[in-house]
Amino acid sequence: MQQTMSRFRILPLSIFLCFVSLFFCTESFTHQNGVVPSFDPSYSSPLLVKKDQRTSVVATEFGNISAVQIGDGYHIQFITLEPNALLLPLLLHSDMVFFVHTVFYVHSNEKLRVYAIFNVGKCLNDPCLGAYSSVRDLLLGFDDRTLRSAFAVPEDILRKIRDATKPPLIVNALPRNRTQGLEEDKWQSRLVRLFVSVEDVTDHLAMKPIVDTNKKKSRTFNVFEEDPDFENNNGRSIVVDEKDLDALKGSRFGVFMVNLTKGSMIGPHWNPSACEISIVLEGEGMVRVVNQQSLSSCKNDRKSESFMVEEGDVFVVPKFHPMAQMSFENSSFVFMGFSTSAKTNHPQFLVGQSSVLKVLDRDVVAVSFNLRGAFKAYEGD
């Protein structure tokens, strides 16, 4: 893919220093103008959530779920399952898009790691209280009479269901070879058949779903097997939107993944159409975000924020906020993320062949920085 068509610009960090010097003169200037250093462990940014700051949702010997709330509308959950563990069925209250971090969970002793994002904005004022509910809570929310009428379940079976201890959300997976003939197995099997085998009810109500066998199945997208949108010696990037994956249509989510080699950088740019919520998968790096509010009449003592991120951290960049991500000289920096739009994104870059500065007259750019003389001297060189 030609550089003019790429969605990210990945540059050697050393080459980029010349450009940076036009905007940031000295470290003392940086401190005086509100740029916060990132190496202070006590530093807290509203754009950064460290791994140890996640909220625990579920914790059992078979797995755990932790969460991060992003503003008022988005919710991220980190789901980790031990081998042979089972996440019980859930009823989603909102759109959900997830990234599977490990892939050989069934065939090895590796843990299954899933990063999921939910659009919970519409749920905040509803009694749903979260991104999902368990199937058990869903069914037992009805009274006994309704359940007996709907599923033809005997009263003694319903009583056993209600009296049973509620299981945790993550349990040990069911064994494949079960002892047959035990009384406990008999009524449990009967219960499963009653609640699952409802074809007669579906047929009677003419609600059996119509399956289009000719429609292309596109529920998943493997970012490791597809060609990247951009790749050079400094890294690679790939973006997945509704054009790449039909399942994203109507979800309000896109997905991206970036791999920066040692000492590399994504040039300063901004997303004009969506907020970007990123999760560090490997390594560590630096993130710089320019605070747009500091350019307005709002009182804000920070013109930009710069912070270090490492594996498991979550960082957020709001729409229209210029950003740059950098890897260190001794470590690569790999992160994936969700954008709050499934539409094709056209990031706006300040450097490169498609720099937004190139559409402006050179004299206008010089006046904007009050550097007309410096630009003329540069032209003379």
N, C-alpha and C positions, 0 to 999 in steps of 0.2 A: 504494500500500500504506500502510495506516495505521501510525503510528509504533509502536503497541503490538505490531504483528506483525513489525516489522523485526528483522533479525538483528544489526545494528550500530546504534549511536547516533553520529551525526556532528554535532559541535557547533562553533560559532565559538569559537576559543581564548580570545578576550577575555571572553566570557560565563562561561567555565568557571573563571576566576581566583577568583571568589568561593568556589566549592566547594573549590578547591585550598587556599585559605587556612585552611580548617578543619583540614587535615592537615599542611601544611608551612608553618611560620611564617616562617622566615628562611633565607637561604642558609647562614649559619653553623650553624644547627641541622642543615641537610642534611649538611654536611661532618662534623659531630660524630657523626652517627648512621649513617655509613657509606654514604651515597648517593654514588656515584662519578661525577664529572663526565665528560662524553662528549667534550669538545673536545680532550683530550690525545691526540695521534696515537700515543703509545706505549701507551695504555690497551688492555688486552686483556680481553675478557669471554668466558666459556665459552658465552654465548648468541649471540655474534656472530662471523661469519667474513667478513673483508673480501675483496673481489674478488681482490686480489693474494695471498691466502693459500690459494687453491684448489690442489689437487694436479693436475698435468698428467698425463693418461692417454694422449692421442694428440695429436701436433702434426705436421701435414704442410702442404704448400703449398695443399692443397685443403680444409683444415678442421682443427678441433681439438676435443678433448674435455677438459674439466677436471672435477674432482669435489670434493665436500665430504662427509665422513662425519659423520652426526648420531648421536651416542651409539653404541650397539652394534647398533642395529636398522635404521637408515635411511641411505640413500645417495642423494645428489643428483648428477646429472651435467648439465653444460652443454655441449650439442652445437652447434657452429657449422659450417655447410657453406658453402663458396664456391659461386657459381653454377656449374652443370654438374658438381657433385661428387656422389659416391655413397658412402653409408655401407653397407659390405658387410653381408650378412645375418648375423643374430645369433641365438643360442639363449638365451632368457631363463632365468635361474635363479630368478626370483622375480617377484612382481607388479610391474608397471610402469605408472605413470600419467604422462603427459607433457603439457606446455603448450607450444603452438607460438606463439612470440613474433612471427614474421613470416609472412605468408601468401602473398605473391606471388613466391615463390622461383623457380618454374618459368618465369614469364613476365617476369622482370626481372633486373636485375643485383644485386638485394638479397640479402644473405646469409640463409640459413635458420638461425634460432635456435630450439633446442628445449631446454626444461628438463624433465628427467625425474627421478622419484623411484622408488626401488626399496626393497622391504621385504626386506632381506638378513639378517634375524635368524636364520633357519633355516640360512643358508649359512655362518655364521661357523666352525662346527666341521666343515664338510664340505670336501672337496678341490676344490670348484667354483672357489674363489679369485676371487670377483668376482660382479658382477651378471649377467654373460652370457659366452658363449663364441662364437667365430667358427664358421661352418659348416665351414670348412676344418679347423679343429682337431677338430671333432666327428667328421667322416668319417675323417680320418687317424688317429684314435685306435684304429681297428680294424686288425687285421692284414690282410695282402694276401689271404689265403685267404678270410676272411669277406667282404671287399669284392667279390672276384671271384664268389663264390657268390651274393651278394645282388643285385648289379647286372649280372652277366655282363660285367664289364669285362675286356678283355684285359690281360695282364701288362705289355705295353709302355706302355699308357695309364696304368696305375697307377704305373709307374716314372717317367713324365714328371711326374705329379702330385706325387709325393714329392720329386723332384729340383728342382722349380720353387721359386724364391725366394718366401717368404711375403710377400704384399702387405700394406701398411699397412691399417688399418681404414677409412681414408677415402682414396678414390682419385678420379681423374678419371672422370666418367661415360662409359659406352660411347657411341661415335659412332653416329648413326642409320644412316648410309650406309657400309657396310663393303665393302671389296674382296672379291669372291667368287673362289673357286678357288685361293687360296693354301693350301699344304700345312698351314701353321700353323692357318689358319681351319678346315680340314677336320677335324683331330683335336680341336680345341677344340669345334666344333659337335657332333661325335660324342659328346664327353664330356658336354656339357650335356644332350643327348638321353638319354644313358644314365642320368644321375642324376635328371633331372626327369620324364621320361615313363615313369612307373611305374604307369600305370593297370591294366596287366595284373596286376601284383603285388597292387595294392589290391583289384581285383575277386576275385582268387583267394582272398585271405584274408578276404573279406567285410568289409573295413574302410573302405569308401568312406563318408565322412561324410554324414549325412542333413541336408539343408538345408531348413529350414522357411521357405517363401516367404511365408507369411502373417505371420511375426514381424516386428515393426517394427524397422527398422535404426536403432540408436541407439548408435553407437560413438564419436561425437564430440559436442561441445557448444560452440557459439560464444558466449563470454561477452560479445562486443562486439555481438552481434545480439539477444540476449535482454534482456527487461526486467529492470532491477535489482531486488533485494529491497528496497532502500531508496535514496532519492535526495532531496536537497534542495540548497540553494545552497552547502552546505559540502562536498558530495561525494556519492559513490554507492558502493554495494557490492553484490556478487552472490556467492552461495554455491551450489556445485554438489554435490549428494550423490546417493545411490543412487536417490532418488525422481525426480531430474531426468535421470539418465543410467544406463541399465541396465548399461552396461559397468563401472560402479563397484561393482556388487553383488559382495560377496566379496573386493573388492580391499583393503579396510582403508584406503582413501584417499578424502578429499574434496578439493575444490578451491574456492578463494575468490579474489576480486579486489577491491581497494579503491582508490578514486581520491579523494584528499583535495585540495580546492582550497587556495589560499594561506591560511595562517593558520587552519587548521581542525584538528579533533581528534576521534578516536574516544574517547568517554568511558570511564573506567575500567571494566573488565569482566574476566571470566575465562571460560575454556572448561572446563566441568565434565566433558567426555567425551573430549577429545583434545588432543594436543600440536599446536601450530601452527608450521610451518616456512615462513618467508616469504622471498621474493626481491624486491629492489627493482628495478622496471622503469624508472621515470623519476623524476627529481628527487631530493630528499633530505628527511630528516625526523628526528625524535627518537622514540626508543622508551624507555618506562619500564616496568620489570618489577619487581614486588614479590617479594622472595625469601621464600617461605613457610618455608624452613628456619630463618630467623632468628626465627620465632615459636615454634619448638619448643625442645627442650633441646639441639639440636645446636649446636656452637660455630661461629658464623659472624659475621664482623665487618661484613657488608653486609646492610642491611635492604632495600635496593633497588638496582637498577642503572639508569642512564640513559645512553644512548649515541646518537650520531648515525650514521645510515646513509645511503648513497648508492647510485646505480645499480650493480647487480651484487653488492651485499652480501647475505649470508644472515643472517637472525636467527631465533632459536628462542625460543618461549615454551612452557614445559612446562604440562601439564594442571594446573588449579587455581591457576595463578599469575596474580594480577591484573596487567593491562597497560593501557597507553594509548599510542596512536600519534599524533604531531603533525606537521603540516607547518609550514614556516617562512613568514614573512610575504612573502618574495620568491620562493617556489618551491612548486609543487604536489608531491604525494607520491603516487606510484602503486606499489603492490606487489601481487603475487599470492602464493599460497601453497598448501601442502598440509596438510590436517589428517589426523591418524592414525586417522581413523574415517570410514567412508562413511555412517554414520547421520546423521540430521538433528540438527544441533547447536542447542542452546538456550543461548546465552551469558547469563551472569548479570551484570547491570549494577548499578553503584552509584548511577547518576543516571538521570533520566528517569521517564516514566510507569510503567515496569515495574521500577523500582529494587527490589533485594532489601531495602533498608532500609525500604521502605514496608510490608512485611509484619510489621515489628516495632512494638511499642508505642513511642510517642515517648519515654516515660519510660525505657524499657529502653535505647533508643539513647543517651539523655543520660547514663545511668549508665555505659554502656560506654565513653564518652569522658571520664567524670568531669567533665561539663559541664552538670550539671542546672540550675544557676543561670543559665548562659548561654542554655540552651534556653528557660527560662521568660521571660527578658528578651526573647528573640527573639519568643516568642509574644505578649508584651505589645505589641511594635511592630506 
